Amino acid sequence: MIQIPIESMNLMMLNLGYATHHADWNWQKVSSPFIRIFYIEEGEAMLHLPEKDVRLIPEHMYIIPAYTTHSYECHGVFKLYYIHMYEGFKNEMNLHETYELPTEVSAGKDIKQLFEHLTSQYPDARLPGPDPKSYDTSAQTSDYVARYRNMALWEKMELRGAMLMMMSQFIKEAKPRIWTSDERMKRVLRHIHEHISDEIDVKELADVASVTKTYFIRLFKQEFGLSPIQYINRKKVERAQLLLFTTDSSVKEVAYKLGFSDHSYFIRLFRKVAGITPQEYRKLFLQQ
């Protein structure tokens, strides 16, 4: 299995807590630029993902990757611990892009005790309510981000250790994600992620692959199912979503941080990829 250095797993916590539901965990088409992990204590519910439905059962832990549109369905008493985290800004593939993570893993007493300790240690990190619309807003999230950044070093270390322990349960059963067996395309993907904050030219990528521009475009689409520009734009918009969600940078500043000299073009591109404008993304319930 391929390896990611632990120091590159720059996990940042947004929320954690304990929740009890009474047939009221039924939110539809939830999507956010952060990772959600649940530990189920009591009851059952359904998680609807794009490619499958998953029954959530006690003593198991579940992960929903960032940018994954999903829905919840619950018809009775349902008790769970939750933690929301995001990967800090780094120009490389994230965990979900690097590994095929299992959605569900069995979790023992150690994980439950870890959640119990964290929720008692950090009561202010709990969500304001059960509806994702009540906390999937940039204003609310900026408060969470600021709270984490202002924590003492020992608290950040404790939380990072806890998050790594939780993620390790999924990584243990993960498989390396094979995007391509073509070494030229591997170099290209690496180059795109390393320079996602820059203006990336297709000719530049063709040179990285050591092929002509015309052949490169055909080869890239054959390997990944979309054009190089479409892939780059999608990754830039995902990075923009995280910046809009976790910082107070203006839309124009976000555009410039991602290599766009024309922020009007960036707004049009964002809307084309995400379905809403960057301003709407900050104000409305997050969904792609």
Backbone bond lengths (Angstrom), bond angles and torsions (degrees), N, CA, C in turn:
res aa  C-N    CA-C-N  psi(-1)  N-CA   C-N-CA  omega(-1)  CA-C   N-CA-C  phi
1 M - - - 1.463 - - 1.529 109.03 -
2 I 1.350 116.28 141.61 1.441 120.17 176.67 1.523 109.53 -66.87
3 Q 1.302 116.33 157.48 1.451 120.87 -175.49 1.519 110.61 -119.31
4 I 1.327 116.47 143.32 1.457 122.85 170.25 1.519 106.79 -113.29
5 P 1.333 118.69 124.71 1.470 119.34 177.97 1.521 110.63 -56.98
6 I 1.335 117.17 137.07 1.463 120.65 -179.11 1.524 111.20 -56.88
7 E 1.337 116.87 -35.79 1.456 118.75 -177.54 1.522 112.35 -65.71
8 S 1.348 117.51 -19.71 1.462 119.97 178.77 1.522 111.84 -85.44
9 M 1.344 118.01 -10.28 1.458 121.25 177.82 1.529 108.41 -82.09
10 N 1.305 115.26 77.13 1.460 121.99 -174.51 1.526 110.16 -84.15
11 L 1.336 116.68 72.88 1.452 121.75 -176.64 1.523 111.15 -83.83
12 M 1.321 115.42 132.98 1.462 122.49 179.65 1.521 108.53 -122.33
13 M 1.328 117.30 133.50 1.456 120.58 -178.21 1.525 111.70 -87.38
14 L 1.331 115.49 140.39 1.459 121.89 172.51 1.526 110.58 -105.38
15 N 1.334 116.21 -56.86 1.464 121.19 -176.71 1.511 110.55 -140.79
16 L 1.336 115.61 155.50 1.451 120.97 165.57 1.523 107.17 -157.16
17 G 1.330 114.63 152.66 1.460 118.10 -179.17 1.511 111.96 174.73
18 Y 1.317 114.28 -169.73 1.462 122.68 -179.34 1.521 107.23 -127.05
19 A 1.330 116.67 138.42 1.464 120.11 -177.43 1.518 110.86 -136.49
20 T 1.311 115.76 142.87 1.460 122.98 173.63 1.522 108.15 -117.59
21 H 1.323 115.98 126.77 1.463 120.99 -178.80 1.529 109.77 -118.70
22 H 1.325 114.74 149.84 1.465 121.66 176.51 1.525 107.82 -126.51
23 A 1.323 115.19 78.90 1.467 122.33 -179.13 1.532 111.89 58.95
24 D 1.340 116.86 27.24 1.466 119.45 -178.34 1.537 112.19 -120.27
25 W 1.313 116.43 17.54 1.472 120.88 178.56 1.524 106.68 -103.73
26 N 1.328 116.57 73.76 1.464 121.28 -170.84 1.526 111.63 -134.73
27 W 1.317 116.42 45.65 1.459 120.81 -176.32 1.520 111.26 -82.61
28 Q 1.328 115.70 143.93 1.459 121.44 -174.01 1.529 111.66 -112.17
29 K 1.331 115.02 141.92 1.464 123.30 172.72 1.529 111.97 50.86
30 V 1.310 114.87 56.56 1.470 121.95 176.32 1.524 108.34 -86.86
31 S 1.317 117.00 135.98 1.461 120.72 176.57 1.515 109.37 -155.26
32 S 1.327 116.46 130.57 1.462 121.19 -178.23 1.522 109.91 -146.93
33 P 1.331 117.59 158.95 1.464 119.88 -179.30 1.519 113.43 -84.72
34 F 1.330 116.70 35.28 1.457 119.88 175.58 1.523 110.43 -137.75
35 I 1.321 115.57 162.31 1.464 123.36 -179.31 1.525 108.95 -85.40
36 R 1.321 117.38 137.37 1.461 122.35 174.64 1.527 108.62 -114.07
37 I 1.335 116.58 131.70 1.462 121.56 174.04 1.521 107.95 -125.77
38 F 1.338 116.30 133.56 1.462 122.49 178.67 1.525 109.87 -120.58
39 Y 1.333 115.79 142.13 1.464 121.43 167.27 1.526 106.03 -117.88
40 I 1.335 116.94 121.32 1.461 121.14 -175.50 1.521 109.90 -90.00
41 E 1.326 116.20 126.28 1.462 120.94 178.93 1.531 111.93 -98.53
42 E 1.319 117.09 -40.92 1.469 119.60 -175.82 1.527 110.15 -151.77
43 G 1.338 115.83 145.74 1.458 120.58 177.26 1.517 112.34 85.95
44 E 1.323 115.19 -177.75 1.458 121.30 179.79 1.518 109.47 -137.61
45 A 1.323 115.31 155.93 1.460 122.03 176.97 1.519 107.67 -154.16
46 M 1.319 115.85 171.19 1.453 121.10 177.33 1.519 109.82 -115.21
47 L 1.311 114.42 138.31 1.452 122.17 174.04 1.520 107.26 -112.81
48 H 1.307 117.59 120.48 1.459 122.29 -179.72 1.525 109.38 -102.43
49 L 1.326 115.77 111.17 1.455 123.30 177.76 1.526 109.42 -103.44
50 P 1.325 118.87 164.45 1.466 120.45 -178.00 1.526 113.83 -56.04
51 E 1.352 116.43 -35.60 1.464 119.14 -174.05 1.519 114.14 -105.72
52 K 1.342 117.75 -7.41 1.465 119.10 -177.65 1.519 111.05 -167.75
53 D 1.338 115.32 165.10 1.455 122.91 172.63 1.526 108.08 -109.54
54 V 1.329 116.09 138.47 1.458 121.00 -176.28 1.522 109.41 -126.31
55 R 1.344 116.83 128.71 1.453 120.92 175.92 1.530 108.69 -85.69
56 L 1.308 117.17 123.29 1.460 122.24 -179.53 1.526 109.02 -89.21
57 I 1.325 116.72 123.59 1.460 121.39 -175.23 1.527 110.56 -128.92
58 P 1.332 118.03 159.34 1.472 121.41 -177.52 1.527 113.69 -59.72
59 E 1.324 114.08 153.46 1.465 124.26 177.55 1.529 112.23 62.54
60 H 1.312 115.56 27.50 1.462 121.31 174.46 1.525 108.62 -130.13
61 M 1.336 114.36 152.91 1.454 121.15 178.98 1.526 108.38 -116.05
62 Y 1.345 116.24 144.77 1.455 121.53 -175.82 1.524 109.45 -131.93
63 I 1.327 115.25 147.45 1.455 120.62 179.96 1.526 109.92 -126.88
64 I 1.320 115.52 137.84 1.461 122.05 174.10 1.522 106.68 -121.27
65 P 1.333 118.32 112.77 1.465 120.46 -178.06 1.529 112.37 -63.40
66 A 1.297 115.43 159.94 1.460 120.74 176.03 1.528 110.47 -60.55
67 Y 1.322 116.39 150.00 1.463 124.73 176.59 1.527 113.37 66.99
68 T 1.330 117.43 15.38 1.464 120.84 -179.80 1.528 109.23 -98.35
69 T 1.314 117.24 117.04 1.456 121.42 177.99 1.527 109.06 -74.86
70 H 1.335 116.36 129.17 1.459 120.16 -175.90 1.527 109.88 -150.97
71 S 1.331 115.46 166.71 1.463 121.35 179.48 1.528 109.13 -135.63
72 Y 1.353 115.97 155.35 1.454 122.34 178.81 1.527 109.84 -115.87
73 E 1.329 115.31 151.27 1.470 120.93 177.89 1.519 109.04 -145.46
74 C 1.321 116.90 122.12 1.462 122.10 -176.64 1.518 109.03 -142.09
75 H 1.348 117.17 133.87 1.465 121.15 -175.93 1.527 113.43 -121.54
76 G 1.311 117.90 9.06 1.464 119.94 -179.74 1.515 110.63 -155.92
77 V 1.321 116.21 -158.15 1.463 121.01 177.89 1.531 108.69 -70.00
78 F 1.305 115.62 132.92 1.451 120.81 -176.31 1.525 108.50 -145.85
79 K 1.347 117.01 119.81 1.458 121.74 -176.97 1.524 109.49 -121.66
80 L 1.324 115.50 133.09 1.460 119.17 -176.60 1.521 111.54 -152.45
81 Y 1.344 114.04 154.86 1.453 121.87 167.48 1.533 106.77 -98.66
82 Y 1.316 116.80 149.51 1.464 120.15 -179.57 1.526 109.49 -140.53
83 I 1.311 114.70 152.79 1.461 121.35 171.37 1.516 107.28 -144.47
84 H 1.314 116.06 136.78 1.459 123.11 176.40 1.519 107.50 -115.22
85 M 1.307 116.83 133.25 1.454 121.57 -178.75 1.522 109.40 -145.38
86 Y 1.308 115.73 158.74 1.458 118.94 174.48 1.520 109.19 -136.08
87 E 1.319 114.41 156.26 1.454 120.16 178.91 1.516 108.84 -85.64
88 G 1.319 116.47 125.03 1.454 121.23 -179.40 1.514 111.62 -58.34
89 F 1.300 115.97 164.58 1.453 121.39 -173.71 1.526 111.12 -68.04
90 K 1.316 114.76 118.19 1.451 121.43 177.58 1.519 107.66 -152.01
91 N 1.302 115.23 143.74 1.459 119.58 -175.48 1.527 111.33 -91.59
92 E 1.317 114.13 69.35 1.459 120.69 175.17 1.520 107.65 -157.63
93 M 1.310 117.01 169.79 1.457 119.94 -179.64 1.518 110.29 -64.67
94 N 1.343 115.59 143.50 1.451 118.73 179.08 1.521 110.78 -82.50
95 L 1.323 116.77 179.41 1.465 121.32 -176.11 1.519 111.98 -59.18
96 H 1.338 116.12 -44.15 1.461 119.72 -177.80 1.520 111.40 -66.59
97 E 1.323 117.09 -33.09 1.463 120.26 178.04 1.522 111.17 -75.46
98 T 1.310 117.48 -25.33 1.460 121.41 -177.66 1.519 112.56 -88.91
99 Y 1.343 116.70 -33.70 1.463 121.35 -177.54 1.528 111.51 -124.95
100 E 1.312 115.38 148.94 1.465 121.49 166.67 1.524 105.99 -88.22
101 L 1.306 115.61 96.51 1.462 120.52 -175.38 1.520 110.98 -82.31
102 P 1.325 118.13 139.24 1.465 119.61 173.74 1.521 108.94 -69.24
103 T 1.314 117.14 144.45 1.462 120.35 178.04 1.520 111.14 -72.92
104 E 1.340 116.60 -31.62 1.461 122.05 -173.12 1.517 111.01 -128.09
105 V 1.336 116.72 138.42 1.461 121.72 171.59 1.525 108.14 -138.82
106 S 1.322 115.66 149.11 1.454 120.56 174.61 1.525 108.49 -72.71
107 A 1.314 117.13 136.52 1.462 120.61 -176.85 1.523 109.50 -128.49
108 G 1.314 116.83 129.17 1.461 121.22 -176.94 1.513 113.76 -90.07
109 K 1.340 114.72 -164.39 1.459 121.46 -176.60 1.529 112.38 -63.88
110 D 1.332 116.11 -31.83 1.468 119.14 -178.35 1.529 111.00 -60.31
111 I 1.331 116.43 -42.01 1.460 120.12 -179.29 1.526 110.23 -67.68
112 K 1.330 116.56 -42.84 1.470 119.14 178.81 1.524 110.19 -62.13
113 Q 1.325 117.64 -43.49 1.453 121.05 179.42 1.531 111.25 -63.88
114 L 1.325 115.56 -34.74 1.461 119.97 177.57 1.530 110.09 -63.86
115 F 1.323 116.50 -46.60 1.463 120.59 177.65 1.532 110.69 -62.04
116 E 1.327 116.50 -43.55 1.469 120.02 179.70 1.526 111.14 -58.86
117 H 1.326 115.89 -44.20 1.462 120.21 179.95 1.525 110.92 -63.78
118 L 1.327 116.70 -46.40 1.462 120.04 -176.49 1.519 112.09 -65.37
119 T 1.329 116.62 -41.64 1.472 118.81 -178.63 1.525 111.55 -67.76
120 S 1.336 117.12 -31.76 1.472 119.07 176.61 1.524 111.31 -77.02
121 Q 1.337 116.25 -30.95 1.460 121.36 -178.64 1.534 111.86 -76.85
122 Y 1.341 116.20 -32.01 1.459 120.59 -174.84 1.530 110.88 -128.24
123 P 1.328 118.06 65.84 1.472 120.69 -177.68 1.517 113.20 -64.12
124 D 1.326 118.54 -26.38 1.458 121.00 -178.75 1.530 112.85 -74.79
125 A 1.338 116.14 -7.70 1.462 119.24 -178.66 1.523 112.69 -86.05
126 R 1.335 117.15 -4.23 1.466 119.04 -177.91 1.531 110.50 -70.68
127 L 1.327 115.30 159.29 1.458 121.76 179.92 1.522 110.55 -74.33
128 P 1.339 117.42 152.58 1.462 120.09 179.35 1.518 113.52 -72.82
129 G 1.332 117.44 -19.69 1.457 121.23 -179.22 1.502 110.43 -170.72
130 P 1.330 117.46 171.75 1.461 120.37 -175.75 1.516 114.73 -77.99
131 D 1.326 118.05 -19.78 1.459 121.05 -176.40 1.520 109.74 -80.32
132 P 1.360 119.07 122.42 1.464 120.83 178.37 1.521 112.85 -55.22
133 K 1.336 117.83 -27.13 1.458 120.14 179.86 1.527 111.38 -65.28
134 S 1.326 116.37 -21.11 1.467 119.61 -177.55 1.513 112.46 -80.57
135 Y 1.344 117.79 -14.06 1.463 118.15 -179.78 1.509 113.49 -132.57
136 D 1.334 119.23 -8.66 1.458 120.75 177.97 1.528 109.82 -84.56
137 T 1.313 117.33 57.22 1.449 122.33 177.24 1.515 108.45 -131.38
138 S 1.314 116.42 149.13 1.464 119.20 -175.04 1.516 112.19 -64.47
139 A 1.359 117.33 -36.98 1.459 119.68 -179.47 1.518 110.72 -63.05
140 Q 1.346 116.18 -45.49 1.453 120.31 179.19 1.522 110.67 -64.56
141 T 1.336 115.65 -44.57 1.454 120.18 -176.84 1.517 112.01 -67.01
142 S 1.333 117.77 -37.23 1.462 119.46 179.64 1.528 110.48 -60.16
143 D 1.346 116.54 -32.42 1.465 120.02 175.49 1.523 110.78 -65.67
144 Y 1.340 116.58 -42.08 1.460 120.64 179.36 1.532 110.54 -64.24
145 V 1.334 115.65 -44.30 1.460 120.25 -179.39 1.526 110.65 -62.53
146 A 1.334 116.41 -44.74 1.463 120.59 179.89 1.524 110.88 -62.80
147 R 1.342 116.61 -39.05 1.461 120.10 179.91 1.522 110.40 -61.50
148 Y 1.334 116.81 -44.07 1.459 119.97 -179.77 1.524 110.63 -64.81
149 R 1.312 116.73 -44.19 1.459 120.20 -177.65 1.522 112.18 -65.00
150 N 1.324 116.66 -27.85 1.462 120.56 -178.59 1.529 113.42 -89.22
151 M 1.318 117.07 0.89 1.460 119.94 179.15 1.522 110.96 -68.34
152 A 1.313 115.21 157.68 1.458 120.20 174.58 1.526 109.77 -66.90
153 L 1.320 115.98 156.56 1.465 120.50 -177.22 1.523 110.83 -57.13
154 W 1.343 117.17 -42.08 1.462 119.33 -177.18 1.531 111.28 -64.44
155 E 1.345 116.35 -33.07 1.460 119.22 178.60 1.521 110.77 -69.11
156 K 1.328 116.52 -42.43 1.466 120.01 177.56 1.527 110.69 -62.34
157 M 1.318 116.05 -39.95 1.462 120.06 179.28 1.524 110.76 -64.54
158 E 1.340 116.28 -42.61 1.460 120.28 178.98 1.521 110.88 -62.58
159 L 1.316 116.71 -45.73 1.460 120.73 -178.64 1.525 111.40 -66.87
160 R 1.326 116.18 -40.89 1.465 118.89 179.21 1.525 110.35 -63.56
161 G 1.330 116.87 -41.63 1.462 120.15 177.30 1.518 111.30 -62.08
162 A 1.339 116.72 -40.86 1.463 120.72 179.85 1.523 110.85 -65.65
163 M 1.328 116.40 -43.47 1.466 119.77 -179.76 1.521 111.51 -65.21
164 L 1.340 115.99 -39.76 1.468 118.94 177.30 1.523 111.10 -64.80
165 M 1.326 116.94 -37.63 1.465 120.11 178.26 1.524 110.57 -63.90
166 M 1.330 116.89 -42.70 1.463 120.21 178.31 1.529 110.72 -64.64
167 M 1.328 115.86 -46.57 1.463 119.44 -179.25 1.519 111.30 -63.70
168 S 1.337 116.87 -31.82 1.464 119.70 -178.98 1.523 112.03 -61.79
169 Q 1.340 117.12 -29.37 1.459 120.33 179.53 1.527 110.99 -64.81
170 F 1.329 115.63 -32.97 1.466 120.19 178.74 1.526 111.12 -83.84
171 I 1.332 116.20 -39.67 1.466 120.27 -179.93 1.523 110.41 -63.09
172 K 1.334 116.57 -33.87 1.467 121.31 -179.03 1.519 111.47 -57.90
173 E 1.332 116.78 -33.11 1.460 120.90 -178.07 1.530 112.40 -108.14
174 A 1.335 116.33 12.46 1.457 120.44 -177.50 1.530 111.55 -84.76
175 K 1.315 114.54 162.73 1.459 121.80 174.90 1.523 108.32 -121.23
176 P 1.322 117.40 146.13 1.469 118.51 177.42 1.523 110.22 -62.73
177 R 1.311 116.59 135.80 1.459 120.79 179.39 1.528 108.43 -84.26
178 I 1.304 116.57 117.98 1.467 121.86 -178.43 1.526 108.56 -96.25
179 W 1.314 117.09 99.27 1.458 120.71 179.30 1.521 111.17 -77.24
180 T 1.324 116.06 -35.13 1.454 120.50 -177.73 1.524 108.99 -163.41
181 S 1.308 115.99 151.35 1.467 120.67 174.95 1.525 110.52 -99.96
182 D 1.320 116.14 -2.67 1.463 122.03 -179.31 1.533 108.81 -82.48
183 E 1.318 116.69 114.96 1.457 121.03 -177.96 1.522 112.30 -60.79
184 R 1.328 116.81 -30.67 1.466 119.93 178.40 1.523 110.57 -65.28
185 M 1.328 116.06 -41.49 1.458 120.27 -179.54 1.533 111.33 -72.48
186 K 1.317 117.08 -30.23 1.465 120.11 175.08 1.525 110.12 -63.21
187 R 1.343 115.57 -41.64 1.464 119.58 178.10 1.525 110.57 -63.66
188 V 1.320 115.61 -38.64 1.465 120.52 -179.09 1.527 110.66 -65.87
189 L 1.335 117.44 -46.85 1.460 120.30 178.99 1.524 110.85 -59.69
190 R 1.328 116.00 -42.98 1.463 120.13 179.19 1.530 110.12 -61.14
191 H 1.326 115.67 -41.86 1.466 120.17 -179.26 1.531 110.82 -65.09
192 I 1.320 117.11 -42.00 1.468 120.69 179.63 1.524 110.37 -60.19
193 H 1.321 117.11 -47.95 1.457 120.19 -177.50 1.527 111.83 -68.56
194 E 1.322 117.40 -35.08 1.456 119.97 179.34 1.525 112.14 -70.74
195 H 1.344 116.49 -22.60 1.467 120.74 -176.29 1.523 111.82 -121.59
196 I 1.341 116.72 26.93 1.459 120.07 -176.17 1.524 111.65 -63.44
197 S 1.324 118.38 -21.94 1.464 121.56 178.89 1.525 112.50 -87.58
198 D 1.321 116.52 0.16 1.464 121.42 180.00 1.525 110.55 -107.54
199 E 1.303 115.61 167.96 1.467 120.20 171.00 1.524 107.74 -78.75
200 I 1.324 116.81 119.43 1.466 121.65 -174.46 1.517 109.78 -107.18
201 D 1.312 116.64 125.34 1.462 123.04 -179.17 1.525 110.00 -99.69
202 V 1.330 116.40 141.59 1.467 120.82 -179.03 1.526 110.66 -63.08
203 K 1.324 117.12 -37.63 1.466 120.12 178.47 1.521 110.05 -62.00
204 E 1.306 116.25 -37.77 1.467 121.90 176.79 1.527 110.33 -59.93
205 L 1.332 117.37 -42.37 1.468 121.63 179.46 1.526 111.01 -69.46
206 A 1.321 116.35 -36.75 1.468 119.92 177.39 1.525 110.14 -62.55
207 D 1.331 116.09 -38.40 1.472 120.03 177.57 1.525 110.36 -65.44
208 V 1.339 117.05 -38.18 1.468 120.51 177.64 1.521 110.08 -61.55
209 A 1.336 115.59 -38.02 1.470 120.57 179.91 1.523 112.62 -83.17
210 S 1.327 116.81 -8.03 1.479 122.87 -179.53 1.526 112.13 60.62
211 V 1.336 116.20 42.64 1.465 121.54 176.78 1.522 107.97 -137.44
212 T 1.317 116.53 170.76 1.456 119.87 177.92 1.527 110.15 -71.68
213 K 1.309 117.40 158.28 1.459 121.92 -178.05 1.520 111.09 -61.58
214 T 1.312 117.70 -44.45 1.465 121.30 -178.95 1.518 111.59 -62.49
215 Y 1.323 116.24 -45.98 1.465 119.82 179.24 1.522 110.99 -66.78
216 F 1.327 116.49 -37.48 1.461 120.22 -179.80 1.524 111.07 -61.18
217 I 1.326 117.82 -46.52 1.468 121.10 -179.13 1.528 110.17 -59.16
218 R 1.327 116.42 -43.29 1.468 120.71 179.78 1.521 110.85 -65.93
219 L 1.322 116.53 -42.37 1.462 120.96 -179.07 1.520 111.62 -66.91
220 F 1.331 116.81 -41.92 1.469 120.78 -179.66 1.528 110.18 -62.21
221 K 1.328 116.63 -45.89 1.463 119.56 -179.01 1.520 111.33 -65.89
222 Q 1.310 116.02 -34.80 1.464 120.37 177.44 1.520 110.98 -65.15
223 E 1.327 117.32 -37.86 1.462 122.07 -178.00 1.522 113.10 -77.75
224 F 1.341 117.33 -39.36 1.463 120.42 -169.34 1.520 115.04 -118.19
225 G 1.327 117.41 -4.71 1.459 119.68 175.06 1.514 115.24 80.47
226 L 1.315 118.43 5.63 1.451 122.35 176.20 1.517 108.78 -152.44
227 S 1.307 116.17 163.36 1.457 120.01 -175.90 1.525 110.38 -74.42
228 P 1.340 117.25 162.26 1.469 119.41 177.45 1.529 112.04 -57.03
229 I 1.338 117.60 -42.40 1.460 121.19 -179.29 1.523 111.06 -64.21
230 Q 1.335 116.64 -40.75 1.469 119.89 178.39 1.528 110.55 -62.62
231 Y 1.308 117.86 -41.92 1.465 121.73 179.46 1.528 110.27 -64.88
232 I 1.326 116.65 -47.34 1.463 121.01 -179.54 1.520 110.31 -60.27
233 N 1.329 116.30 -46.01 1.469 120.03 -178.96 1.527 111.65 -62.54
234 R 1.325 116.67 -40.07 1.463 119.71 179.36 1.522 110.57 -62.96
235 K 1.329 117.00 -43.19 1.465 120.53 -179.95 1.524 111.47 -68.83
236 K 1.325 117.72 -36.37 1.458 120.30 177.23 1.529 110.71 -66.36
237 V 1.323 117.28 -39.81 1.461 120.33 179.42 1.524 110.32 -67.51
238 E 1.323 117.92 -39.05 1.463 120.02 176.32 1.525 110.41 -61.39
239 R 1.326 117.68 -43.06 1.461 120.55 177.86 1.525 109.57 -64.63
240 A 1.332 116.78 -38.37 1.462 120.48 178.17 1.519 111.14 -63.44
241 Q 1.327 117.53 -39.81 1.463 120.99 178.73 1.522 110.71 -60.08
242 L 1.320 116.00 -42.63 1.464 119.23 -179.98 1.529 110.77 -67.26
243 L 1.332 117.29 -39.80 1.458 120.74 178.13 1.529 111.09 -65.09
244 L 1.329 116.06 -42.58 1.462 119.99 179.19 1.519 111.17 -66.10
245 F 1.327 115.36 -32.01 1.464 121.13 -175.75 1.516 113.27 -81.03
246 T 1.317 117.35 -30.74 1.463 120.10 -171.14 1.524 114.51 -116.49
247 T 1.335 118.01 -1.86 1.458 120.59 177.81 1.530 109.31 -131.26
248 D 1.316 115.60 167.77 1.457 119.84 176.01 1.524 111.34 -102.01
249 S 1.324 117.10 19.37 1.462 121.21 177.27 1.523 109.88 -60.98
250 S 1.317 116.24 141.94 1.459 120.25 177.10 1.521 109.79 -69.77
251 V 1.316 116.32 164.63 1.466 120.64 178.36 1.521 110.36 -59.43
252 K 1.321 115.65 -40.17 1.463 119.60 179.30 1.532 110.39 -63.84
253 E 1.322 116.91 -41.42 1.470 120.76 179.09 1.522 111.19 -64.95
254 V 1.330 117.03 -40.84 1.462 121.04 177.66 1.523 110.00 -61.57
255 A 1.327 116.17 -43.05 1.466 120.64 179.37 1.525 110.63 -59.33
256 Y 1.325 116.98 -46.79 1.457 120.56 -178.93 1.523 111.90 -66.29
257 K 1.337 116.38 -35.88 1.467 120.31 178.10 1.522 112.18 -63.74
258 L 1.330 116.65 -22.22 1.463 120.98 -178.49 1.526 112.58 -105.87
259 G 1.330 116.05 17.39 1.457 120.15 172.49 1.512 115.54 84.62
260 F 1.346 118.15 14.99 1.459 121.10 178.46 1.527 109.09 -96.65
261 S 1.321 117.32 118.87 1.461 120.73 177.48 1.519 110.95 -81.28
262 D 1.331 116.70 -21.23 1.468 122.67 179.91 1.522 108.45 -112.91
263 H 1.333 117.91 103.54 1.462 119.23 -175.87 1.526 111.72 -72.68
264 S 1.333 118.42 -20.82 1.471 121.24 175.08 1.524 110.05 -66.30
265 Y 1.327 115.63 -40.79 1.459 119.71 175.90 1.525 110.61 -64.31
266 F 1.335 116.27 -40.38 1.464 120.64 178.17 1.522 110.83 -59.46
267 I 1.322 117.83 -42.09 1.463 121.39 179.48 1.523 110.50 -62.65
268 R 1.335 116.14 -43.21 1.478 119.81 179.00 1.525 110.82 -64.07
269 L 1.325 116.03 -42.18 1.459 120.44 179.41 1.521 110.84 -64.83
270 F 1.324 116.64 -44.60 1.470 120.91 179.39 1.525 109.70 -57.74
271 R 1.317 116.32 -45.38 1.465 119.69 -179.47 1.527 111.26 -64.44
272 K 1.325 116.48 -38.10 1.465 120.12 179.67 1.523 111.07 -63.82
273 V 1.334 117.23 -40.60 1.466 121.77 -176.92 1.528 111.65 -82.40
274 A 1.347 117.36 -45.41 1.465 121.41 -173.30 1.521 114.03 -94.32
275 G 1.335 117.20 -15.43 1.460 119.67 178.74 1.517 114.22 90.43
276 I 1.328 117.65 -12.25 1.464 122.89 177.65 1.521 108.12 -140.58
277 T 1.315 116.81 164.95 1.458 120.19 -179.94 1.526 109.82 -78.70
278 P 1.341 117.74 163.26 1.472 119.56 176.62 1.521 112.30 -58.32
279 Q 1.339 116.99 -37.92 1.466 120.02 179.24 1.529 110.63 -64.26
280 E 1.329 116.25 -42.76 1.467 120.38 178.87 1.520 110.73 -65.97
281 Y 1.334 115.26 -35.50 1.463 119.95 179.35 1.514 110.99 -60.24
282 R 1.323 116.22 -38.05 1.461 120.22 -179.63 1.525 111.90 -73.38
283 K 1.305 117.32 -27.37 1.454 120.63 -172.22 1.540 113.38 -96.57
284 L 1.309 116.15 -27.97 1.451 119.52 -172.58 1.516 112.98 -106.16
285 F 1.291 114.92 167.88 1.468 122.42 172.38 1.513 108.78 -55.12
286 L 1.346 117.01 129.43 1.447 121.43 -173.78 1.526 111.76 -72.04
287 Q 1.305 114.79 118.13 1.470 118.49 171.95 1.524 107.87 -154.84
288 Q 1.307 115.60 143.78 1.457 121.21 -177.88 1.507 109.10 -97.01
